[in-house]
Structures are given as C-alpha cells and as structure tokens.
Amino acid sequence: MAQSPTHLAPGTNGKPVRDARQGNPQRRREALQPETIARRQWRVALAKRLLPAVALILLTAIVAYPEFVRDRTAARMALKANLPDPESGKLIRAQYNGVDERGQPYTVTADTARQVSQDRVDLTDPISDLLTESNHWLQGKAAQGVYIQPLGQLDLQGDVTLYRDDGTTLLTDTATMDMKNSAASSQDKVHVEGPFGVLDAQGFAVTDRGQTMQVTGPGRLIIDGARK
C-alpha cells in the first residue's frame, strides 16, 4: 500500500512543519481561593482603620513636641539652681543656714559659691541676714565674700552695705560679720546714715548682739536736727 508523501515547506531544510495550533499553550492563572480573598479583604479593612489612627498620633506629637521641649528646658533650669556647675565647680544660688550661740537663726546667700577648702567658701554677691535676740534684724551685702563656715564668719569686700532695722545704713569697703555673735566690724572708712543724722568715721563695730554701734575717729557727725 502506497504511503502519502509528507509535504515540506520551502526553507525548512526538509523538516516537517508543525501546526501553529500545536504550539505551547499559555498558562492559565490559578483561581483565587476564598480563604485568600478573605485575608486580603481583612488586611484592607485593618489598614483603613489604622492609617487614620496613626495620622492622628503623628499630628498630636507634632503639636505637643514644642511644649514638651519647653517643659523639659524649664525643668532643667529649675534643677540647675542650687546644683554645682560641673565646669566651674561653683554652686549656683547658694544658701547656708545656721543658728548663733543663743539659738537665733541666720542665713548667708550668694549668686555663686565656690568651695575653696573644707572650711572656706568664696562667694559672689553675698547677702547675710541675722536676727538678734531682741528680734532686731541686721543685713550685710557686698560684691564679694569669704565665708568660714565652722566659725560663722563672713568677710565682705567691695561696696559693702549694712542695714539695721531701725533705719541705719553703713557704707564701707570691707567688713567682717560674726554671724554666731550677731556682730559686725570694719577698720575702713565708713559712712553712716540713720535716724540720728549722718556720720563719717574711720571704722565701726556693731556689738551687744546688734544693739550697740561704735565708731572710731576722727569722724564727722551731722545730727539730724542740724540738717533741717
């Protein structure tokens, strides 16, 4: 029985031609399972709820951050008061409290204090306040000071001003305040103003726990009545 001849297309080098319909078929996409669809829908719903919440948190943080920074700065400044400056070794706004030999309180304050030795403290802008036994008040202030804590001795220097609650004011260059005995003295020239008048002298001493003031001469006194 004779076989039918195979048809060859030109340019095929004698190889049989495959029908184009017999080429590689395209892969079909797998159909999504119901579980996969449900998971995707849950993620989308969750994202729709979370995104507004995250945006609100970020907006709140942006608004509140400047106030937070201000509060922390204020807290650091408050904490810094009465704490040593690590660079200079100074105490800022220092305060020392004590009582005199008869139990009366006294206070020494300063803008800065630097511990020079176990007993000595150097002060800037010191102010001393003491209360005498008869409830009289005496205050001393100056540009610089040296406080000897065990002795309760405060040496003032530079624009020294002493006030007494009866209206008496003393101006001098240096003075020593004995906080434990409610006393003060100086050997420098002193200018005194008070209810009695005006007095210029070569020195002074406040004794008797602040009750008595003595001056050293020569001096010049102008009684209050003479100034009228």
C-alpha positions in Angstrom: 0.0 0.0 0.0 1.5 3.2 -1.0 2.1 6.0 1.7 1.1 9.5 1.0 4.0 11.8 0.7 5.0 14.3 3.5 4.6 17.9 2.5 7.7 20.1 3.1 7.6 23.8 3.2 10.2 25.8 1.5 13.2 26.9 3.7 12.7 24.1 6.3 15.6 22.0 5.3 13.5 19.1 4.9 12.0 19.2 8.4 8.2 18.7 8.8 6.3 21.8 9.7 4.3 21.7 13.0 0.9 23.2 13.0 0.8 26.5 14.8 -2.2 25.3 16.7 0.1 22.7 18.3 2.5 25.3 19.9 3.0 25.7 23.8 -0.4 26.7 25.3 -0.4 29.8 27.7 -0.5 29.0 31.4 -3.8 29.7 33.0 -4.0 31.8 36.1 -4.9 29.9 39.1 -8.3 30.9 40.5 -8.0 32.7 44.0 -9.3 30.6 46.8 -12.0 32.0 49.1 -9.6 32.0 52.1 -7.1 34.2 50.2 -9.8 36.6 49.2 -11.0 36.8 52.8 -7.4 37.5 54.1 -6.9 40.3 51.6 -10.2 41.9 52.5 -9.3 41.8 56.2 -5.9 43.4 55.6 -7.5 46.2 53.6 -10.1 46.9 56.3 -7.4 46.9 59.0 -5.3 49.4 57.1 -8.3 51.7 56.6 -8.7 51.7 60.4 -5.1 52.0 61.4 -4.0 54.7 59.0 -6.3 57.5 60.4 -5.2 56.5 63.9 -1.5 56.7 63.1 -2.0 60.0 61.3 -3.8 61.4 64.4 -1.0 60.2 66.7 1.7 61.9 64.5 -0.3 65.1 64.4 -0.7 65.2 68.1 3.1 64.5 68.6 3.9 67.4 66.2 1.7 69.8 68.1 2.8 68.7 71.6 6.5 68.4 71.0 7.4 72.2 71.3 5.5 72.3 74.7 7.3 69.2 75.8 10.7 70.7 74.9 9.8 73.9 76.9 8.8 71.9 79.9 12.0 69.9 79.9 14.0 73.1 79.5 12.2 74.7 82.4 12.7 71.6 84.5 16.5 71.5 83.7 16.8 75.2 84.6 15.0 74.7 87.9 17.1 71.6 88.6 20.3 73.6 87.8 19.5 76.1 90.5 21.3 75.1 93.7 23.3 72.4 91.8 27.1 72.6 91.1 28.2 73.7 87.7 30.4 70.8 86.6 32.7 73.0 84.5 33.4 75.7 87.1 32.8 73.7 90.3 30.5 76.5 91.6 27.2 76.3 93.4 24.6 78.4 91.8 22.3 80.5 94.1 23.8 79.0 97.2 22.2 79.3 100.7 23.7 78.5 104.1 21.6 78.4 107.2 22.7 78.3 110.8 22.0 79.5 114.4 24.1 81.7 116.6 25.3 81.0 120.1 21.9 81.8 121.5 19.8 79.8 119.0 18.9 82.7 116.8 18.8 81.9 113.1 21.0 83.4 110.4 21.3 82.9 106.6 24.0 83.5 104.1 23.1 83.5 100.4 25.1 84.2 97.3 24.7 84.1 93.5 27.6 81.7 93.3 29.7 79.8 95.9 32.9 78.0 95.3 34.3 75.6 97.9 38.0 76.5 98.2 38.8 74.3 101.2 37.0 72.2 103.8 36.1 75.4 105.8 36.3 78.2 103.3 33.7 79.2 100.6 34.2 82.1 98.2 31.0 84.0 97.4 29.9 86.4 94.7 27.1 88.9 95.6 26.7 87.6 99.2 23.9 88.6 101.4 23.7 87.8 105.1 20.7 88.1 107.3 20.6 87.6 111.0 18.1 88.0 113.8 19.2 89.3 117.2 18.0 88.1 120.5 15.6 91.0 120.8 14.2 90.3 117.3 16.1 93.0 115.6 17.3 92.4 112.1 20.7 93.1 110.6 21.7 92.5 107.0 25.0 92.8 105.1 25.7 92.6 101.4 28.7 93.1 99.1 30.2 92.3 95.8 32.5 89.5 97.1 32.7 87.5 100.2 34.6 84.7 102.0 32.5 82.5 104.4 34.3 80.5 107.0 31.6 78.0 107.9 32.8 76.5 111.2 33.3 80.0 112.7 30.2 81.5 111.2 32.5 84.3 109.9 31.6 86.3 106.7 34.2 88.6 105.3 32.7 91.1 102.9 34.6 93.2 100.3 33.5 95.7 97.7 30.6 98.1 98.0 29.8 96.7 101.5 26.4 97.8 102.8 25.0 97.0 106.2 21.3 97.6 107.1 19.8 97.7 110.6 16.0 97.5 111.1 16.0 100.9 112.9 16.8 102.6 109.5 20.6 102.8 110.0 22.7 102.2 106.9 26.5 101.7 106.8 28.6 102.0 103.7 32.2 100.9 103.6 34.8 98.9 101.5 35.3 95.9 103.8 33.6 94.4 106.8 33.6 91.3 108.9 30.3 89.8 110.2 30.4 87.4 113.1 27.2 85.5 112.4 27.3 83.5 115.6 27.5 86.6 117.8 25.3 88.9 115.7 28.2 91.4 115.4 30.0 93.3 112.6 33.1 95.4 112.3 35.4 97.2 109.9 38.6 99.3 110.1 37.9 101.0 106.8 36.3 104.4 106.5 32.6 104.2 106.9 29.7 106.4 106.0 26.7 106.0 108.3 23.2 107.4 107.8 20.3 106.9 110.2 17.6 108.5 112.3 20.2 110.4 114.2 21.8 112.0 111.1 25.0 111.4 109.1 28.3 110.2 110.4 31.7 109.7 108.7 34.3 107.8 110.7 37.4 105.7 110.3 35.8 102.4 111.3 32.9 100.9 113.2 31.9 98.0 115.4 28.4 96.6 115.9 28.4 94.8 119.3 26.0 93.6 122.0 24.3 91.3 119.5 23.5 94.2 117.2 22.3 96.6 119.8 25.3 98.9 120.1 27.3 100.7 117.3 30.6 102.2 118.0 32.8 104.2 115.6 36.5 105.1 115.6 37.7 108.7 114.9 38.5 111.1 113.8 35.0 111.5 112.5 32.4 114.0 111.5 28.8 113.9 112.8 25.8 115.8 111.4 22.9 115.5 113.7 19.5 115.1 112.0 18.2 118.3 113.5 21.2 120.3 112.1 20.3 119.2 108.5 16.9 120.8 108.7 
